[in-house]
Amino acid sequence: MRKTKYTGSFFLCLLINLLLNLEWAIPGVILLVLHFWLGISIWFAIIAFILWILVIILWMLIMGWARKCGDTPDPPKENKNPYSVK
C-alpha cells in the first residue's frame, strides 16, 4: 500500500475526529441543559466534555502507534526458488 509523505497536523486530525464523533458529546450537552434548567453543577458537563476529548485523543494515539508498527521493512530473504537463480 502506498503511503503519502505528508503526516497531517495533530490538531487538524483532532478537530476532524471531534466532528466525526460529535454524538459522543450528547451527554455533555444534556448535562449542560440540565445545568441551566434544573441548576445542577456545571462541573458534570465540563467533565463529560473533557472525557469526550480525552477518549478521542487516546484513540488517535493508539491508531498512530499501530500505524507506525507497520512501517518496519522486512529483512531481505534468501531466494530458495531454483528456477529463478541467475
C-alpha positions in Angstrom: 0.0 0.0 0.0 1.4 3.4 -0.9 1.9 5.9 1.8 2.0 9.6 1.5 4.9 11.7 2.7 2.6 14.2 4.4 1.8 13.5 8.0 -1.1 15.7 9.0 -1.3 18.1 11.9 -2.3 16.5 15.2 -4.8 19.4 15.9 -6.3 19.2 12.4 -6.9 15.4 12.9 -8.3 16.1 16.3 -10.8 18.6 15.0 -11.9 16.2 12.2 -12.3 13.4 14.8 -14.3 15.6 17.1 -16.6 16.5 14.2 -16.9 12.8 13.2 -17.6 11.7 16.7 -20.0 14.6 17.6 -22.6 12.2 19.0 -20.2 11.4 21.9 -20.8 15.0 23.1 -24.5 14.3 23.7 -24.1 13.5 27.4 -22.2 16.8 27.9 -24.9 18.7 26.1 -27.6 17.1 28.1 -25.8 17.9 31.4 -25.3 21.5 30.2 -29.0 21.8 29.5 -29.8 20.3 32.9 -27.4 22.9 34.5 -29.4 25.8 33.1 -32.8 24.1 33.6 -32.5 22.4 37.0 -29.4 24.1 38.4 -27.2 21.0 38.7 -23.5 21.7 38.9 -21.8 22.7 35.6 -18.8 20.6 36.5 -20.7 17.5 35.4 -21.0 18.9 31.9 -17.3 20.1 31.9 -16.1 16.6 33.0 -18.2 15.0 30.2 -16.7 17.2 27.6 -13.2 16.7 28.8 -13.7 12.9 28.9 -15.0 13.1 25.3 -11.9 14.9 24.1 -9.5 12.6 26.1 -11.1 9.5 24.7 -10.7 10.8 21.2 -7.0 11.8 21.8 -6.3 8.4 23.3 -7.9 6.7 20.3 -5.8 8.8 17.9 -2.6 8.0 19.8 -3.4 4.2 19.7 -4.2 4.3 16.0 -1.0 6.3 15.3 1.1 3.9 17.2 -0.5 0.9 15.4 0.2 2.6 12.0 3.9 3.1 13.0 4.2 -0.6 13.9 3.5 -1.5 10.2 6.3 0.8 8.9 9.2 -1.6 9.7 10.6 -3.1 6.5 11.0 -6.9 6.1 14.7 -8.0 6.1 15.9 -9.5 2.8 15.2 -13.2 2.4 17.2 -15.9 0.7 15.9 -16.9 -2.7 15.1 -20.6 -2.5 13.4 -21.0 -5.9 15.8 -23.0 -8.1 14.2 -21.8 -11.3 14.8 -18.1 -10.6 18.6 -18.3 -10.0 20.6 -16.3 -12.5 
